[in-house]
Each structure stands twice: as structure tokens, then as C-alpha cells.
């Protein structure tokens, strides 16, 4: 039997807010074909499918039973990621999942083992790290523009998502909070810059026990807070470097996002890792100011990682944002959360291979398959 050729068939499970961000991009990429959309609420899938002209929609089985779908994108809430991804693998399809990969180390181990046993691919968000913004900063680091890497600082600080998200409950439950919701963008970027993490330490706090929804039909309702809403940590990388990190939903106002890499001869200020583009700034020791570098590379949106995975599938090469990488970032986050409850450091047992940078000429809008 000959290997498949042409655009890769894609299905999506989960028709919520983030599905629109994926569909904005994927429906414009010639190398993938969005064939079906499924949701536990078929009416939600129908509404989203009509918006984007997707012919097949309905319950989850609509996606899993389509023989023309090769990759399924899991856009369910974090608590459902494990079970939904396992069902995708059981249907014989590759998985791309939103972050976090799952919510426990045991689930991550089981999911990775299942994918390996079945000979299927597992990929995970965030794919913002493939965008021109972060890739340009990583390229400058790779090319030695600040000398030998030494340390890093990453900070995300905001009032929290309850003011704008119409259903923010899950963002304050296990597997979310600022650490799990925003941490993957910064931590994945740091692993790509400095390699795998060996151990972590942290402190954490929770400002209030409930939050009030500020928009949508549930405005005024209260949601329970089950996780730390501020985590401050220290990462120790296996290569000997370190990073200080902070993730907070406790600010009175949004604060500037920080992702800075320091080396033996200078520093790089990378753009917001939750975006696909942005300027990288460099300052050398003794300089009076920063110099800016415009982003070079793929400009896109959510779905870029799925596209890269689809092209890798057709080419028979490894995709860049692997399940192992997502599992390592999860292990870092669980370690940070555990460290907030003890006086000491927590080892990070997993590791990951740092992928090659995306080619500067990677064009999402090109038809290559």
C-alpha cells in the first residue's frame, strides 16, 4: 500500500473559544484539510462548523470515525485531555493537543507509551514558539550573539482571565491557574533556549478563594479558586544554566510580559511567547541602549504546530513539538507546584530533545504536499 499523499486530513474535538483561533488559520493552509468538528455538545460543533464552512460536525464520534482524518486536534479542557487523546489514538489517528498535555505525570507516561505502542504521533502546544518572534530570538542565541548562555528571566503578570472569559471556571481548577495556563509558553521557550530542566524550587500563593465572572451570560457569578494564583520559581537546567520565573493572576493591572536571556556578552529580550511574532532586542555589555531585530520566519497563528506536524508526517521525519517535549514542560510545572508546598527543590525526572529551529522560509500558506 502506498503512503498517503496530498493535504493531511484534520479533525477537531472541542468547539470552544480557542477552536476559532485554530480554524482561522487551518482553513487557510493548503497542506491541511479540516474535515470534521466534534463536541460533546453537537449544537456547538454545528455552530462553529457553519461559521467556517466545515461539512461534517456532530458528537466526538463524527471525528474519530472519519477514515480521511489523519490528525485530530484535542481542544477540550485540560481535565479531559488524557481521556480524549487516548480515544484519538485508539481510533488510529495522530494527536495534536492544546496545553497542557495532560494534568499528571502518570497520565503523560501512559499517553506517550500508548502513542509509541501504536506507532502514532503525539504533538502538543504551544506552537507560538514556532512563530517568527520566538524563533528569531532563539536564532540569535544559537548564533552566539550574546556569547555563552548563562541565565534567563520569565514573567507573566495579569489580573486574571475572569474579567473577559465567559466561562473561566476551568482556568482556576487543577491543570490550570497561571502556571499551567500561561507557563507553557514561557517554559517551552526556555527549554528551547537552555535545554531540559533538572530541578525546580518555588513559592506560591492564592490572593482570594473565589473570582467573579465579568462578561457574558454568567457575569456576576462566582467561581472557586483551587490552585495558586501566583507562582515564583527557580529552574536549574541540566546544562548548568538557570532561570527565574513568575506566573500571576493577582495583579491589579496587566504588567509587561518578560522573557529575557542573558549570556556572557549581553542579553536578549524576546517578544511575548503567547504571540507568533514580535521584535527581539539585544544589548551587549557596555552598550547604552537596546538594538531591535525584526522577526524573520513563519507568521501565522494557532495551528502552525499542527501544520508542521502534518508536513513532517508526509516527509517521514520527526515533528518538532513532540509529546515528549510537552511532557517535560508538564513535569516542570508539576514540580513547581509541588515545590510551593515544601521547603526545598523538586527533581525533574523527564527530559526532552530540543528540536531544530524552523527554517526561515517555512511558509504556512504554501502548498507543498
N, C-alpha and C positions, 0 to 999 in steps of 0.2 A: 504494500500500500504506500502510495506516495505521500510525502509530508504535505500538510495544508499550505496553501499559498494565498496571497491576496490579503485584504484587510482582515484584521482579527475581530471576530465576533465578541462583543462585550455585553454583559448584563449587569444590572444594578439592583441590589437589595437594600431598600431604605429610601423613602421618598421625601425625607425631611428637608430642613433648611439647606444643608450642605449639598444635597443632591443637585440643586440648581447650579451651584458653583461648578460641580463636575460636568454637568450636561452643557453648560455654556461653552466649555472647551471641547469636550469629547465629540460633540455633534459637528464640530468644525474641523476635526482631524481626519484626513483622508485614510490614514492607516488603521483606523478602528471603525467598527460599525456597531452602534448601540442598538441592540436587537430587542431588548425587553426590560421592563421595570417592574419589580415586585415589592410588595409591602404587606405587613400583617393587616394593614387597613387597605384593602384593594381600591377603595374610593380615592385614597391619597395617591396611589400609584396611577390611577386613571387621570387625575387632575394634572399631575406632573407630566405624564406621557403625552397628554393632549397639548400641553404647553410647548413641548419640544418635538412633536411630530413622531413619537415612537409608537409603532403599530401594536406591539404586544405589551400588555400590562395585566396585573391581577395579583393574586397571592404569590408568596415566595416560590411556589412550585412552578409558576409560569417561567421563571428564570432558570431554575435548576433542570427543568425537563426539556429545554430548547437545545437540540443537538448542534446547532450552529454557534452556540456561545462557548468560547474557549476560556475567557477570563471573566470572573464575577467580582464586582466591586462591593465590598461589605460596608455600608454606610449606616449601620444600626448603632444604637447607643453602646457605650463601652461594655456594660454588663452582658450584652448579648453577643459580643464579638466572637467569643470562643465557640459557642454552640452553632452560630450561623456559619462561621468559617469552616468548622468541621463538616457541616452539612454540604457546603460547597465542594469540599474535597471529596466527600463520599459520592457526589454526583459526577466525579471525574473531571472537574474543572479547576483551573488555576485560580488563586485568590489574590486580590489586592484589597487590603483593608485600611480603613481610616485608623488613626491613632487613638488610644494606644492599641498595640497588637492584641492584647487580652488584658486581664486585670491581675493575674497571679503568675508566679514563676512556674507552678505546676501546669497551668493551662498552656503557657508558652512552650514548655517542653513537649507536652502532648501534641500540640498543633504542629510543631516542627517535625516531630517523629512521624506523624500521620502523613504530612506532605512528602517527606523523604520516602516512606514506605510505598506510597502510591506513585512516586515519580512525578509529582506535580510541583508547581512553583508557588511560592508564598512571598508576597511583597507587601510593604507597609509604608504608610505615610509617616512623616510629612514629605511631600515631594517638592515643597518650596525650596529645599536645599539643592535641587537641580536647576533652579532658575538662574538667570544671568547674574542677579545680585550676589548671592552667596558664592556661586561658582567663581565669579571674578575675584572675590576676596580670597577664596581658597587657592586660586591660581597664583595670586601674588605671594601667598605664604609658601606655596610649593616652589616658586621660583627664587626664594631666598631674599625677598625684598625687605624683610625686617630681620635678616640673619637667622640664627637658630631659634626655633620656638621655645619659649620659656613658660608663659602663663597666659591666663585668659580671665575675663570678667563677663558675666552674662546677667542681665537684669530685665525682668518683665514686671511692671508695677501698674495696676489699674484698680478702679473701684469695684470691678466685678461685672459679670455679664447680665445680671438680673434686671438692669435698667432697660436693656434693649432686646433681650432674648424673650420670646413669648412663652417658652416652656423651659426654663433654666434648671428645673429640679435635678436632672442627671448631672449637671455641672458641679453640684455640691455633694454628690454621692461618691461612694467608693469607685475608684478608677477615674476620677475627675479632679475637681479643685484646680487651682492654678498650676500645681506641679504636673499633674497628668494631662491637663488640657493644653497648657502653653509650653510646659517643659520640653516636649518632644522636638519642637522647632529649634530651641537653643541647644539642647543636649545632643541632638543628631548633628548639628553644625559643629559642635565642639569635638565630637568623636571623629568626624571627617577631618578636622583640623589637627587633632592631637593623638588620634588613635584610641584604642579601648581604655576604659576606666578600670582601675584595680581596686579602689576602695573609696568610700564616701563618709562624710560626717555632716551633721546638720542640726539645726534647731528649728522649731515650728511653733505656730500659734494660731488661734482662731479668735477673731475680733468679736463676733456675735454668733448666736446659735441658730438664728433664722435670718432669711433675707426676704425682701418684698419685691414681687414682680412689678416692673414699672411700665410694661407695654403689652398690647394685645388683649385678647378677651379675658385673660386671667389677671389683669392689672389689679394690684391691691392684695392679692393672695400672698400668703407667707409660705416659704419653702424651708425645710430643715437643712442645716449645715452639718455634714457628717465628717468632714475632712479638714485638715489645717488649711487656712486661707492665706497664710504666709509661711514660706519655707526658705530658709537661708542655709546654703550648704557649701561644702568644700569638696571638690573632686581631685583625686590623685590618679593620674594616668599611669598606665603600665610603663610608658616610656620615660617617666620621671618628671613630667611637667605637672601643672596644677591649674585649677580654675575655681574662682569664687562665683556662686550663682545665687540668685534670689528670684522667687516667683510669688507674686502677691495679688490678691483680690481685695486688699484692705486699704487702698489709698483713697484720699478724698477726691483726687483728680487724677486723670491719666498722667503718667510720668514718661519721659523719653525712654524708648527701648535701647538697651545697651548690649552690644556684642563686640568685644574688643579682644584682639590677640596681641600679645606682647612678645618681642623677640630680643635677641642680643643687640640689635642695632636700631630698633624702632618699634612702632606699634601700628596695627591696622584696626580701623573702626569699620566693621561690616554693617550692611543695612539690616533692617528688620527681617529676621528669618521667617516671619509669618507672611512675607511677601515674596514675589518671584523676581523682583527687580529692585534697584536702588543703588545709590552711589557708595563705593568703598573709598575711605580716606586713609592716607598714610602720613605718619610723622616720623622722621628719623631723629635720633638723639642730637640735640643741639639746634634743630630747626626751630623757626619762630612760629610756624603755623602748619596746618594740615594741607596736604595736596589731595585733590579729588580725582578718582578714576571712574569714568562712566562704565556701566555694566556692559559686558560683551557675552553673548551666549543666547540660550533659549529664553524667549519671552513668552510666557503662557500663563496658565492658571492650574487649579486643581484638576488632575487628570494627566498631567505631564508625566508622572511616575508610571501610570498605567500604560501610557503610550510607549515610554522607554522599555517597559517590560514586554509589551506586545512586539516591538521591533526585535528585542533580544530573543524572544521566543521563536520568531521566524528565522533569525540568524543562527540559532542554536548556540548562543553564548549566554553567560550568566547575566541576569539583570542587576542593576546597581543597588537598588533599595530592597535588600533581601529581608526575609523573615528573621534571619539570624541577627542582622543589624537592628531591626525593630525590637527583637527580644532582648538584646543587650541594653538598649535605651530603657526598656521597661525595667530591667534588672537594676539599672542605675536609679530609676525613680522609686522603685520599691525600697531600695537601700536607703535613699534619702529619707523616705517616710519613716522607715524603721529607726533611722538614726535620730529622728526628732524625739524618740521615746527613750533613748538611752544616753549615757554619758560616755561617748566613745565612737569609734569608727565601725563601719559595716563593710565587709569584703564584697566585691562584685565578682561572682564566680564565672559568669559568662564572658565571652569575648566576641569580637566581630572583625571581619576583614574590611578594611577601608576601601571603598570602590574607587576606580579611576574617575577622574573628573569627566564631566560630559564634554564632548567636542564642542568647540566654539561655534561650529557651523550646524549644530543639531537644530533642524527646522521642524517644529511640530506641524506646520501647515503643508509640508512637502509630502507628496505621495511616493513612498519608497518601496512598498511591498507589492 
